[in-house]
Amino acid sequence: MIISPIIVELRKYFNRQISLFSGTEFNVDKSKGLTGRCDFIISYSPKQLEVTAPVMTIVEAKNDNIKSGLAQCIAEMVAAQLFNRQKKNQIYCIYGIVTTGSN
């Protein structure tokens, strides 16, 4: 996969102070439909055992069409914001990326 090596380099760049998760279940609020698997999650934590707050970036990888991933990425960003609030570790901005690997 094209995205993984870039994200691994990002972790090195930040001296392993961020954690990377791929294909992780991110079930934040079932009643709001904020459940499911995220392609990539980046959290601001050096420990890589489980997703911890604050979650700062969501990456959605789509094979063919960026537009098809926009709604899912936005929902994941809302879930990240809620997750951080629930854990009492909010941050100013959540970033979301949708990519095909070449676009």
CYANA upper distance limits for C-alpha pairs under 8 A (distance plus 0.5 A):
  1 MET  CA      5 PRO  CA      8.31
  2 ILE  CA      6 ILE  CA      7.84
  2 ILE  CA    101 GLY  CA      6.25
  3 ILE  CA      7 ILE  CA      6.90
  3 ILE  CA    101 GLY  CA      6.80
  4 SER  CA      8 VAL  CA      6.65
  5 PRO  CA      9 GLU  CA      6.70
  6 ILE  CA     10 LEU  CA      6.79
  7 ILE  CA     11 ARG  CA      6.93
  7 ILE  CA     20 LEU  CA      8.02
  8 VAL  CA     12 LYS  CA      7.01
  8 VAL  CA     20 LEU  CA      8.22
  9 GLU  CA     13 TYR  CA      6.60
 10 LEU  CA     14 PHE  CA      6.84
 11 ARG  CA     15 ASN  CA      6.91
 11 ARG  CA     16 ARG  CA      5.61
 11 ARG  CA     17 GLN  CA      7.57
 11 ARG  CA     18 ILE  CA      6.39
 11 ARG  CA     19 SER  CA      7.59
 11 ARG  CA     20 LEU  CA      8.04
 12 LYS  CA     16 ARG  CA      6.04
 14 PHE  CA     18 ILE  CA      7.24
 16 ARG  CA     46 PRO  CA      6.24
 17 GLN  CA     44 TYR  CA      7.04
 17 GLN  CA     45 SER  CA      6.07
 17 GLN  CA     46 PRO  CA      4.70
 17 GLN  CA     47 LYS  CA      8.47
 18 ILE  CA     42 ILE  CA      7.19
 18 ILE  CA     43 SER  CA      6.16
 18 ILE  CA     44 TYR  CA      5.05
 18 ILE  CA     45 SER  CA      5.27
 18 ILE  CA     46 PRO  CA      5.58
 18 ILE  CA     47 LYS  CA      8.29
 19 SER  CA     42 ILE  CA      6.13
 19 SER  CA     43 SER  CA      5.72
 19 SER  CA     44 TYR  CA      6.85
 19 SER  CA     45 SER  CA      6.08
 19 SER  CA     46 PRO  CA      6.22
 19 SER  CA     47 LYS  CA      6.92
 19 SER  CA     48 GLN  CA      5.74
 19 SER  CA     51 VAL  CA      8.41
 20 LEU  CA     40 PHE  CA      7.56
 20 LEU  CA     41 ILE  CA      6.37
 20 LEU  CA     42 ILE  CA      5.31
 20 LEU  CA     43 SER  CA      7.20
 20 LEU  CA     48 GLN  CA      7.49
 21 PHE  CA     40 PHE  CA      6.01
 21 PHE  CA     41 ILE  CA      5.58
 21 PHE  CA     42 ILE  CA      6.98
 21 PHE  CA     48 GLN  CA      8.38
 21 PHE  CA     51 VAL  CA      7.92
 22 SER  CA     38 CYS  CA      7.42
 22 SER  CA     39 ASP  CA      5.80
 22 SER  CA     40 PHE  CA      4.93
 22 SER  CA     41 ILE  CA      6.98
 23 GLY  CA     37 ARG  CA      6.24
 23 GLY  CA     38 CYS  CA      5.91
 23 GLY  CA     39 ASP  CA      5.28
 23 GLY  CA     40 PHE  CA      6.84
 24 THR  CA     37 ARG  CA      5.87
 24 THR  CA     38 CYS  CA      6.17
 24 THR  CA     39 ASP  CA      7.61
 24 THR  CA     40 PHE  CA      7.96
 24 THR  CA     41 ILE  CA      8.27
 25 GLU  CA     35 THR  CA      7.97
 25 GLU  CA     36 GLY  CA      5.96
 25 GLU  CA     37 ARG  CA      4.77
 25 GLU  CA     38 CYS  CA      6.92
 26 PHE  CA     34 LEU  CA      8.42
 26 PHE  CA     35 THR  CA      6.31
 26 PHE  CA     36 GLY  CA      6.06
 26 PHE  CA     37 ARG  CA      6.27
 26 PHE  CA     38 CYS  CA      7.05
 27 ASN  CA     34 LEU  CA      6.73
 27 ASN  CA     35 THR  CA      4.49
 27 ASN  CA     36 GLY  CA      6.33
 27 ASN  CA     37 ARG  CA      8.45
 28 VAL  CA     34 LEU  CA      6.13
 28 VAL  CA     35 THR  CA      6.39
 28 VAL  CA     79 ALA  CA      6.53
 28 VAL  CA     80 ALA  CA      8.49
 28 VAL  CA     82 LEU  CA      7.89
 28 VAL  CA     83 PHE  CA      6.62
 29 ASP  CA     33 GLY  CA      6.88
 29 ASP  CA     34 LEU  CA      5.52
 29 ASP  CA     35 THR  CA      6.92
 29 ASP  CA     79 ALA  CA      8.04
 30 LYS  CA     34 LEU  CA      6.16
 30 LYS  CA     35 THR  CA      6.39
 34 LEU  CA     75 ALA  CA      7.22
 34 LEU  CA     76 GLU  CA      7.58
 34 LEU  CA     79 ALA  CA      6.25
 38 CYS  CA     58 ILE  CA      7.95
 38 CYS  CA     59 VAL  CA      8.02
 38 CYS  CA     60 GLU  CA      7.44
 38 CYS  CA     76 GLU  CA      7.91
 39 ASP  CA     58 ILE  CA      8.39
 39 ASP  CA     59 VAL  CA      6.69
 39 ASP  CA     60 GLU  CA      5.92
 39 ASP  CA     61 ALA  CA      6.87
 40 PHE  CA     58 ILE  CA      6.46
 40 PHE  CA     59 VAL  CA      5.50
 40 PHE  CA     60 GLU  CA      7.18
 41 ILE  CA     55 VAL  CA      7.60
 41 ILE  CA     56 MET  CA      8.34
 41 ILE  CA     57 THR  CA      6.45
 41 ILE  CA     58 ILE  CA      5.47
 41 ILE  CA     59 VAL  CA      6.98
 42 ILE  CA     55 VAL  CA      6.51
 42 ILE  CA     56 MET  CA      6.47
 42 ILE  CA     57 THR  CA      5.63
 42 ILE  CA     58 ILE  CA      7.11
 43 SER  CA     51 VAL  CA      7.33
 43 SER  CA     52 THR  CA      6.98
 43 SER  CA     53 ALA  CA      6.96
 43 SER  CA     54 PRO  CA      6.15
 43 SER  CA     55 VAL  CA      4.65
 43 SER  CA     56 MET  CA      6.00
 43 SER  CA     57 THR  CA      7.51
 44 TYR  CA     52 THR  CA      8.32
 44 TYR  CA     53 ALA  CA      7.54
 44 TYR  CA     54 PRO  CA      6.21
 44 TYR  CA     55 VAL  CA      6.89
 44 TYR  CA     56 MET  CA      7.29
 45 SER  CA     52 THR  CA      7.47
 45 SER  CA     53 ALA  CA      8.20
 45 SER  CA     54 PRO  CA      8.22
 51 VAL  CA     55 VAL  CA      8.14
 53 ALA  CA     83 PHE  CA      7.60
 53 ALA  CA     84 ASN  CA      5.69
 53 ALA  CA     87 LYS  CA      6.85
 53 ALA  CA     89 ASN  CA      6.34
 53 ALA  CA     90 GLN  CA      8.10
 54 PRO  CA     80 ALA  CA      8.49
 54 PRO  CA     83 PHE  CA      8.45
 54 PRO  CA     84 ASN  CA      5.76
 54 PRO  CA     89 ASN  CA      6.15
 54 PRO  CA     90 GLN  CA      6.70
 54 PRO  CA     91 ILE  CA      7.13
 55 VAL  CA     80 ALA  CA      6.28
 55 VAL  CA     81 GLN  CA      8.17
 55 VAL  CA     83 PHE  CA      8.24
 55 VAL  CA     84 ASN  CA      7.07
 55 VAL  CA     94 ILE  CA      8.01
 56 MET  CA     80 ALA  CA      7.86
 56 MET  CA     91 ILE  CA      8.07
 56 MET  CA     93 CYS  CA      7.62
 56 MET  CA     94 ILE  CA      5.40
 56 MET  CA     95 TYR  CA      6.58
 57 THR  CA     77 MET  CA      8.16
 57 THR  CA     94 ILE  CA      6.29
 57 THR  CA     95 TYR  CA      5.08
 57 THR  CA     96 GLY  CA      6.08
 57 THR  CA     97 ILE  CA      8.24
 58 ILE  CA     73 CYS  CA      7.39
 58 ILE  CA     76 GLU  CA      7.26
 58 ILE  CA     77 MET  CA      6.93
 58 ILE  CA     94 ILE  CA      8.38
 58 ILE  CA     95 TYR  CA      6.81
 58 ILE  CA     96 GLY  CA      5.24
 58 ILE  CA     97 ILE  CA      6.78
 59 VAL  CA     73 CYS  CA      7.66
 59 VAL  CA     96 GLY  CA      6.31
 59 VAL  CA     97 ILE  CA      5.21
 59 VAL  CA     98 VAL  CA      6.40
 59 VAL  CA     99 THR  CA      8.22
 60 GLU  CA     69 GLY  CA      6.97
 60 GLU  CA     72 GLN  CA      8.22
 60 GLU  CA     73 CYS  CA      6.48
 60 GLU  CA     96 GLY  CA      8.29
 60 GLU  CA     97 ILE  CA      6.61
 60 GLU  CA     98 VAL  CA      5.24
 60 GLU  CA     99 THR  CA      7.00
 61 ALA  CA     69 GLY  CA      7.96
 61 ALA  CA     98 VAL  CA      6.35
 61 ALA  CA     99 THR  CA      5.65
 61 ALA  CA    100 THR  CA      6.21
 61 ALA  CA    101 GLY  CA      7.70
 62 LYS  CA     66 ILE  CA      6.75
 62 LYS  CA     68 SER  CA      8.02
 62 LYS  CA     69 GLY  CA      6.84
 62 LYS  CA     98 VAL  CA      7.65
 62 LYS  CA     99 THR  CA      6.56
 62 LYS  CA    100 THR  CA      5.42
 62 LYS  CA    101 GLY  CA      8.44
 63 ASN  CA    100 THR  CA      5.64
 63 ASN  CA    101 GLY  CA      8.21
 64 ASP  CA    100 THR  CA      6.77
 65 ASN  CA     69 GLY  CA      7.80
 65 ASN  CA    100 THR  CA      7.39
 66 ILE  CA     70 LEU  CA      7.25
 66 ILE  CA     98 VAL  CA      6.57
 66 ILE  CA     99 THR  CA      6.47
 66 ILE  CA    100 THR  CA      6.93
 66 ILE  CA    103 ASN  CA      8.47
 68 SER  CA     72 GLN  CA      8.45
 69 GLY  CA     73 CYS  CA      6.54
 69 GLY  CA     98 VAL  CA      6.67
 70 LEU  CA     74 ILE  CA      6.68
 70 LEU  CA     98 VAL  CA      7.06
 71 ALA  CA     75 ALA  CA      6.69
 72 GLN  CA     76 GLU  CA      6.69
 73 CYS  CA     77 MET  CA      6.66
 73 CYS  CA     96 GLY  CA      6.77
 73 CYS  CA     97 ILE  CA      7.64
 73 CYS  CA     98 VAL  CA      7.35
 74 ILE  CA     78 VAL  CA      6.76
 74 ILE  CA     96 GLY  CA      7.67
 75 ALA  CA     79 ALA  CA      6.67
 76 GLU  CA     80 ALA  CA      6.61
 77 MET  CA     81 GLN  CA      6.74
 77 MET  CA     94 ILE  CA      6.85
 77 MET  CA     95 TYR  CA      7.68
 77 MET  CA     96 GLY  CA      6.90
 78 VAL  CA     82 LEU  CA      6.73
 79 ALA  CA     83 PHE  CA      6.42
 80 ALA  CA     84 ASN  CA      6.61
 80 ALA  CA     94 ILE  CA      7.85
 81 GLN  CA     85 ARG  CA      6.78
 81 GLN  CA     90 GLN  CA      7.66
 81 GLN  CA     94 ILE  CA      7.39
 82 LEU  CA     86 GLN  CA      6.57
 83 PHE  CA     87 LYS  CA      6.73
 84 ASN  CA     88 LYS  CA      6.58
 84 ASN  CA     89 ASN  CA      5.62
 84 ASN  CA     90 GLN  CA      5.34
 84 ASN  CA     91 ILE  CA      7.97
 85 ARG  CA     89 ASN  CA      6.51
 85 ARG  CA     90 GLN  CA      5.78
 99 THR  CA    103 ASN  CA      6.30
